[in-house]
Amino acid sequence: MVDIIAYGKAEMAKTGLKFVSIPVLSIPYLDKTFYSRTIWAESPDELKTKLATCNPIIIFDQTGNYGDNSVRGFREKLPSDWKRPNAIFVRVINDIDINTWSKILSNVLEPENLNFTFKWDFEYYSHPHIESYNKKMENIKMNQSSYDDRERAEYDAAHTAPKFSFRR
């Protein structure tokens, strides 16, 4: 029996690699545009060496432990010459060139021109454009919250002020 483990965002974070995570529900959409492949390894270190060739690493956030009799049919997806007791797999989007990557970044960082219906998770990936975008969004949120606080204070002041009556 082979113990099959799917590596997602939480497990990949422990390997120390920089990667972008996307939800599993986006697989049918992205399979039409990009080629996704499954990378198999016996240990996290072997997985790390195999993923060193991918730049950027874009993974699907798929987690779980599966055995031989798994309902999802992972036994058929395991390479036929696999003889080891453990199998770790990661679904990776492969063959992204620099032009496509820059288009993805521009679509993600410009929400008004967004072409994707899912959220790209850059928590474990660093890029100068992403960092400046995060700072910009943080400033917008801070300005919005200070504006909301001022509006609430004015509203409270207007409704708690003593009322004057001009009647005798």
N, C-alpha and C positions, 0 to 999 in steps of 0.2 A: 504494500500500500504506500502510495506517495502522498505526503502531506503538502498540499498546494496552498501557498499564501499569496494573496494579492497585495501589492504595495501601493498605497495611496499617499495622500498628503502627509499624514501623521508619521507613517513609517519612513517615507523618503526624507523627512526633516531630520531623522536620527542619523542618516548617512552623511550629512554635511554637504550635500550637493546643492547647487543653486538651480531651482526649477520653477516653472510656472504650472499651476494646477488649474484644471477646468473640470466641471462636473461631468459625471458619466452620462447624463441625459443628452449631452451635446455630441455623443459619438455618431449617431446617424447623420447629423448635419455636417460634421467635420469630415466624415469618411467620404462624402461627395467631393470635398474640396482638397483635402490632404490625404496622404497615405499614412495610416496608423499601423504600427506593428507591435507585436508582443515580444518583449525581451525576457528570456528565461535565465535564471541563475540559481546556484545552490546556496550561496551565502550573500549577505549584504556587501561584502568586499568585492566579490566577483561581479555583482550587479553594478557596483561603483565603477569598476574598470570598463565594463561594457558600455555604460552610459557616458563615459568620458569622451567618446567620439561625437556625441550629439551636442550641438550648440545652436540655439538654446534648447534646453530640455523642457518639453511640454508634455505633461503626463495627465492622464485621466484619474480623477480621485476615486479609485475603485479599491475598496478594502475588503478583507474577509479571509477566512480559512476554509478551504475546500478539500474534501477527501476524494477517494476514488469513486465513490457512489454519489457524487455531488449532482444535484438537480440541474445545475447550470451547464453541465457538460464540459467541465474543464479537463477531464481526462482525455478527451479527443483532441483538445488543443495542445496538450503537452507533446513536445517533440518525441518522435517514435523511438529514438535511440536513448531516451532518458533512463538511466539505471540507478540514480541516486535517491535516497529516501526523502529529501526535501526539494521543493521546487518553489522559487519565488518568481513572480512575474509582475511586470509593469507594462501597461499599455502606453506607448509613446507615439507622438506624432513625429514622423520622420521626413527627411528631405525638404526642410524649409530653408530657402536661400535668404540672403540678407535683404533682398527687395521685398519678399513676402513678409519677412519679420518686421520690416519698417512699416509696411501697410497695416499689419496687425496692431503694432504699437500705436500708429496714428488713429486707427479706429477705436482702440481702447481708451486712449488719452483724450480723445475729442468726443465726448458723449453726445453732442448734438448731431454728429455724423455716424452714429453707432450702427454698424451692420450686424452685430451679433446679438442674439437674444439671451445669452447666458453671460455669467460673470467670470472674467479671467481673474485668477487669484495670484497676485504678485507678492504674497507675503514672504516667500522664501527665495525671491529673486531680486537682485538689485540692478538698477539701470539709472543713469542720470536723468533721463526724461521722466521716468516713473517717480523718482524722488522729488523732482520739481513739481510734478503734477500733484503728488500727495501733499506737498507744502501748500500749493495753491488751494486745494480743496479744504485743507485744514484752516487756512485763513478765511475762506468763504464761510465755513461753518462757524468760526469764531465771530466774524462780523455779523452773521445772521443771528447768532445767539445774543450778542450784545444789543442788537436792534430789537429783538424780541423782548429782552429784559427792560429796555427803555419804554417800549410800548405798554408792557404790563404795569410798569410803575406809573405811567401817565394815566392808564385806565383806573388803577386802584386809587390814585390821588383824586381823579375826577368823581369817582363814586363814593368816596369816603369823606369828602369835604362837606362841611355843614351847609345846609340849604337855607337860602334867604327867601323869606316870603315878603311880598310887597302888599299883602292884604292887611287891613287894619282889624 
